């Protein structure tokens, strides 16, 4: 099972890096040396990254923060990094170059136009990386693992907007979610836009890809996980969750507009809404995810 060690602290890793190499953090304005691959090798490696059909993806990462977290996470092999020749110095770029040097990752200086041609997200910020695909976490292994604290899982039912998925993943990392469950079909997985919108959260989260979400929810229920679905039409709201929050929970988020599928809704033990007190009837799914996950966390930690 692919496991994300919660003990890996980003700040600590950076400090240890400098202590290990004996070097000091550079002045952000100081020049950096970039190892430039030959032109022929560069173009040979510039093909679109191959992605296993219906896998998690994540082979191409774009944007400064996302690439930095890719290197900090050390969860998968980074094959190469492209940096624009006209990029302005910054602490984040310094971190990327230092981490790449320490991990012996090839860094190539290329034109900004070439990066934008290769990019599949808007505004790649002059940086992209190519890496191995993200390993999936097996749901059965996750459920069988012994633990001292109740699970907090988030299942995403048919969300297709990459920006929304990235924002949800960022929220899940912040709330300490144990794993995110994604359907293998009819849903977005880890694209460059998702990776960038997640601000690097994909490098730390466990993610399960399941053949069918309703059957996965049934499997979770059999393992003692309480299934809570967000539904605008529910009679109860998330703030009434109370002691239920202290059980192992899977929060189910529906697609934008359509909400949860009928079969997913039928698998839920409890349906809750988020109260809307103004003129609009719903929230963006990533905002709803943030409110609901943090309410569960708040309810768990209250009166501890």
VEXDREN-2710 file (C-alpha; in Angstrom, 1 decimal):
% VEXDREN-2710
k/r/px/py/pz
1/UNK/0.0/0.0/0.0
2/UNK/1.3/3.4/-0.8
3/UNK/1.6/5.2/2.4
4/UNK/2.1/8.9/3.1
5/UNK/4.2/9.3/6.2
6/UNK/2.7/12.1/8.2
7/UNK/6.0/12.6/10.0
8/UNK/7.6/14.2/6.9
9/UNK/7.6/17.9/7.7
10/UNK/8.4/20.3/4.9
11/UNK/10.2/22.8/7.0
12/UNK/12.2/20.2/8.8
13/UNK/13.2/18.6/5.6
14/UNK/14.5/21.8/4.2
15/UNK/16.5/22.5/7.4
16/UNK/18.0/19.0/7.4
17/UNK/19.0/19.5/3.8
18/UNK/21.2/22.4/4.5
19/UNK/22.6/20.8/7.7
20/UNK/23.4/17.6/5.7
21/UNK/25.2/19.3/2.8
22/UNK/26.9/21.9/5.0
23/UNK/25.7/24.7/2.6
24/UNK/23.8/27.8/3.5
25/UNK/20.6/29.1/1.9
26/UNK/21.6/31.4/-0.9
27/UNK/20.6/35.0/-1.3
28/UNK/17.5/35.0/-3.5
29/UNK/19.2/37.4/-5.9
30/UNK/22.3/35.3/-6.3
31/UNK/22.8/33.5/-9.7
32/UNK/22.1/29.8/-9.9
33/UNK/23.9/27.2/-12.1
34/UNK/21.5/25.1/-14.1
35/UNK/22.7/21.9/-15.8
36/UNK/21.4/22.1/-19.3
37/UNK/20.7/18.9/-21.2
38/UNK/21.7/18.7/-24.8
39/UNK/19.1/20.0/-27.3
40/UNK/18.6/16.5/-28.8
41/UNK/18.0/14.9/-25.4
42/UNK/15.7/17.7/-24.4
43/UNK/13.4/17.2/-27.4
44/UNK/13.5/13.5/-27.1
45/UNK/12.1/13.7/-23.6
46/UNK/9.6/16.5/-24.3
47/UNK/6.8/14.2/-25.5
48/UNK/3.6/14.3/-23.5
49/UNK/3.9/12.1/-20.5
50/UNK/2.3/8.7/-20.8
51/UNK/-0.5/8.0/-18.4
52/UNK/-1.9/4.6/-17.4
53/UNK/-5.5/4.5/-18.6
54/UNK/-7.8/5.5/-15.7
55/UNK/-4.9/5.7/-13.3
56/UNK/-4.3/8.6/-11.0
57/UNK/-1.8/10.3/-13.3
58/UNK/0.4/13.1/-12.1
59/UNK/3.3/12.5/-14.5
60/UNK/3.5/16.2/-15.4
61/UNK/3.6/18.9/-12.6
62/UNK/3.4/22.6/-13.4
63/UNK/3.9/25.7/-11.2
64/UNK/6.5/26.6/-8.7
65/UNK/4.8/25.5/-5.5
66/UNK/3.6/22.2/-7.0
67/UNK/7.1/21.4/-8.3
68/UNK/8.7/22.3/-5.0
69/UNK/6.3/20.0/-3.1
70/UNK/6.9/17.2/-5.6
71/UNK/10.6/17.4/-4.6
72/UNK/10.0/17.9/-0.9
73/UNK/7.5/14.9/-0.7
74/UNK/10.1/12.4/-2.1
75/UNK/7.2/10.1/-2.8
76/UNK/8.0/9.3/-6.4
77/UNK/10.9/9.5/-8.8
78/UNK/11.3/12.9/-10.5
79/UNK/12.8/12.5/-14.0
80/UNK/13.5/16.0/-15.0
81/UNK/12.6/19.7/-14.3
82/UNK/12.3/22.4/-16.9
83/UNK/12.9/26.0/-15.8
84/UNK/12.5/29.1/-18.1
85/UNK/15.7/30.9/-19.0
86/UNK/14.2/34.2/-18.1
87/UNK/12.8/33.2/-14.8
88/UNK/13.3/35.7/-12.0
89/UNK/15.1/34.6/-8.8
90/UNK/13.0/33.7/-5.8
91/UNK/13.3/31.6/-2.7
92/UNK/10.9/29.0/-4.2
93/UNK/13.1/28.7/-7.3
94/UNK/16.2/28.4/-5.1
95/UNK/14.5/25.6/-3.1
96/UNK/13.7/23.8/-6.4
97/UNK/17.2/24.0/-7.6
98/UNK/18.7/23.0/-4.3
99/UNK/16.4/20.0/-3.9
100/UNK/17.0/18.9/-7.5
101/UNK/20.7/19.1/-6.9
102/UNK/20.5/17.1/-3.7
103/UNK/18.3/14.4/-5.3
104/UNK/20.3/14.4/-8.6
105/UNK/17.4/15.4/-10.7
106/UNK/18.3/16.8/-14.1
107/UNK/17.3/20.5/-14.5
108/UNK/17.1/21.9/-18.0
109/UNK/17.0/25.6/-18.9
110/UNK/14.5/26.1/-21.8
111/UNK/12.7/29.0/-23.3
112/UNK/9.5/30.2/-21.7
113/UNK/7.7/29.6/-25.0
114/UNK/8.8/26.0/-25.0
115/UNK/7.4/25.5/-21.4
116/UNK/4.1/27.1/-22.4
117/UNK/3.9/24.9/-25.4
118/UNK/4.4/21.8/-23.3
119/UNK/2.2/23.0/-20.4
120/UNK/-1.3/21.7/-19.9
121/UNK/-2.4/24.2/-17.3
122/UNK/-2.8/28.0/-17.5
123/UNK/0.2/30.0/-16.3
124/UNK/2.8/27.3/-15.5
125/UNK/5.0/30.0/-14.0
126/UNK/8.0/29.1/-16.0
127/UNK/8.5/25.7/-14.2
128/UNK/7.4/22.2/-15.0
129/UNK/8.5/18.7/-13.9
130/UNK/8.1/15.2/-15.2
131/UNK/7.8/12.4/-12.7
132/UNK/6.5/8.9/-12.2
133/UNK/2.7/8.6/-11.8
134/UNK/1.3/8.7/-8.3
135/UNK/0.8/5.3/-6.7
136/UNK/-2.8/4.4/-5.8
137/UNK/-3.6/3.4/-2.2
138/UNK/-5.7/0.2/-2.1
139/UNK/-9.0/0.8/-0.2
140/UNK/-8.9/-2.8/1.2
141/UNK/-5.5/-2.2/2.7
142/UNK/-6.5/1.1/4.2
143/UNK/-9.6/-0.4/5.8
144/UNK/-7.7/-3.4/7.2
145/UNK/-5.0/-1.3/8.8
146/UNK/-5.1/-1.1/12.6
147/UNK/-5.2/2.4/14.0
148/UNK/-5.7/4.3/17.3
149/UNK/-7.9/7.1/15.8
150/UNK/-11.0/7.0/13.7
151/UNK/-10.7/7.3/9.9
152/UNK/-11.6/10.5/8.1
153/UNK/-12.2/9.7/4.4
154/UNK/-13.5/11.9/1.6
155/UNK/-15.2/10.2/-1.5
156/UNK/-15.7/12.4/-4.6
157/UNK/-18.6/11.4/-6.8
158/UNK/-18.2/12.6/-10.3
159/UNK/-16.4/15.9/-9.9
160/UNK/-15.0/16.7/-13.3
161/UNK/-13.6/20.3/-12.9
162/UNK/-9.8/20.0/-12.2
163/UNK/-9.6/23.3/-10.4
164/UNK/-12.3/22.1/-8.0
165/UNK/-10.6/18.8/-7.4
166/UNK/-7.3/20.4/-6.7
167/UNK/-8.9/22.8/-4.2
168/UNK/-10.6/19.8/-2.5
169/UNK/-7.4/17.9/-2.2
170/UNK/-5.6/21.0/-0.7
171/UNK/-8.4/21.2/1.9
172/UNK/-8.2/17.5/2.6
173/UNK/-4.5/17.7/3.3
174/UNK/-5.1/20.6/5.6
175/UNK/-7.8/18.8/7.6
176/UNK/-5.7/15.6/8.0
177/UNK/-7.9/13.4/5.8
178/UNK/-6.6/9.9/5.7
179/UNK/-7.5/9.2/2.1
180/UNK/-9.5/10.5/-0.8
181/UNK/-11.6/8.0/-2.8
182/UNK/-12.0/8.7/-6.6
183/UNK/-14.1/6.7/-9.1
184/UNK/-12.0/5.3/-11.9
185/UNK/-14.4/6.5/-14.6
186/UNK/-16.3/9.7/-15.3
187/UNK/-14.2/11.8/-13.0
188/UNK/-11.1/13.9/-13.2
189/UNK/-7.9/12.5/-11.8
190/UNK/-4.5/14.2/-11.3
191/UNK/-3.9/16.5/-14.2
192/UNK/-1.4/19.4/-14.2
193/UNK/-4.2/21.8/-13.3
194/UNK/-5.3/19.6/-10.4
195/UNK/-1.7/19.4/-9.1
196/UNK/-1.2/23.1/-9.3
197/UNK/-4.6/23.9/-7.7
198/UNK/-3.8/21.5/-4.9
199/UNK/-0.6/23.5/-4.1
200/UNK/1.3/20.3/-3.9
201/UNK/-1.2/18.4/-1.6
202/UNK/-1.2/15.5/-4.1
203/UNK/2.3/14.6/-2.9
204/UNK/1.1/13.9/0.7
205/UNK/-2.4/12.5/0.4
206/UNK/-3.4/8.9/0.1
207/UNK/-5.7/8.5/-2.9
208/UNK/-7.8/5.4/-3.8
209/UNK/-9.2/4.8/-7.2
210/UNK/-12.2/2.5/-7.2
211/UNK/-14.1/0.8/-10.0
212/UNK/-17.5/2.0/-8.7
213/UNK/-18.1/4.4/-5.9
214/UNK/-21.4/2.8/-4.6
215/UNK/-19.7/-0.6/-4.2
216/UNK/-16.7/1.1/-2.4
217/UNK/-19.1/2.9/0.0
218/UNK/-20.7/-0.5/0.7
219/UNK/-17.2/-2.0/1.4
220/UNK/-16.5/0.9/3.8
221/UNK/-19.8/0.4/5.6
222/UNK/-19.0/-3.3/6.1
223/UNK/-15.7/-2.2/7.7
224/UNK/-17.5/0.0/10.2
225/UNK/-17.2/3.4/8.4
226/UNK/-20.1/5.7/8.8
227/UNK/-21.1/7.3/5.4
228/UNK/-22.1/10.9/5.5
229/UNK/-23.3/12.5/2.2
230/UNK/-23.6/16.3/1.5
231/UNK/-27.0/16.9/0.0
232/UNK/-28.7/20.3/-0.5
233/UNK/-32.1/18.7/0.2
234/UNK/-31.1/17.0/3.5
235/UNK/-33.2/17.8/6.6
236/UNK/-30.2/17.9/8.9
237/UNK/-27.1/20.1/8.5
238/UNK/-23.5/19.4/9.0
239/UNK/-23.4/21.3/12.3
240/UNK/-25.7/18.7/13.9
241/UNK/-23.2/15.9/13.3
242/UNK/-22.2/15.9/17.0
243/UNK/-20.8/12.6/18.5
244/UNK/-21.1/10.9/15.1
245/UNK/-18.0/12.8/14.1
246/UNK/-16.0/10.7/16.5
247/UNK/-16.6/7.5/14.5
248/UNK/-14.7/6.5/11.4
249/UNK/-16.4/8.7/8.7
250/UNK/-16.5/8.9/4.9
251/UNK/-17.8/12.2/3.7
252/UNK/-19.3/12.0/0.2
253/UNK/-19.2/15.0/-2.1
254/UNK/-21.4/15.1/-5.2
255/UNK/-20.6/16.6/-8.6
256/UNK/-21.1/20.2/-9.4
257/UNK/-24.8/20.8/-10.2
258/UNK/-25.9/17.2/-10.3
259/UNK/-24.9/16.3/-6.7
260/UNK/-24.5/12.7/-5.6
261/UNK/-25.6/9.9/-7.8
262/UNK/-28.7/8.0/-6.7
263/UNK/-26.7/4.9/-5.8
264/UNK/-24.2/6.8/-3.8
265/UNK/-27.0/8.6/-1.9
266/UNK/-28.6/5.3/-1.1
267/UNK/-25.4/4.0/0.5
268/UNK/-25.2/7.0/2.9
269/UNK/-26.1/6.5/6.6
270/UNK/-26.7/10.2/7.0
271/UNK/-27.4/13.1/4.6
272/UNK/-26.6/16.6/5.7
273/UNK/-26.7/20.0/4.1
274/UNK/-24.7/23.2/4.6
275/UNK/-27.1/26.0/5.7
276/UNK/-27.5/28.7/3.0
277/UNK/-28.8/31.9/4.7
278/UNK/-28.5/34.2/1.7
279/UNK/-30.0/34.4/-1.7
280/UNK/-28.0/31.6/-3.4
281/UNK/-28.9/27.9/-3.0
282/UNK/-25.5/26.2/-3.0
283/UNK/-21.7/26.6/-2.5
284/UNK/-18.9/25.6/-4.8
285/UNK/-18.0/21.9/-4.1
286/UNK/-14.5/22.8/-2.8
287/UNK/-15.9/25.3/-0.4
288/UNK/-18.5/22.8/0.8
289/UNK/-15.7/20.2/1.3
290/UNK/-13.7/22.7/3.4
291/UNK/-16.7/23.5/5.6
292/UNK/-17.7/19.9/6.1
293/UNK/-14.3/18.4/6.8
294/UNK/-13.3/21.1/9.2
295/UNK/-16.7/20.7/11.1
296/UNK/-15.9/17.0/11.5
297/UNK/-12.4/17.9/12.8
298/UNK/-13.8/20.5/15.1
299/UNK/-16.4/18.1/16.5
300/UNK/-13.8/15.5/17.1
301/UNK/-11.4/17.8/18.9
302/UNK/-14.0/19.5/21.0
303/UNK/-14.1/18.4/24.7
304/UNK/-11.2/15.9/23.9
END
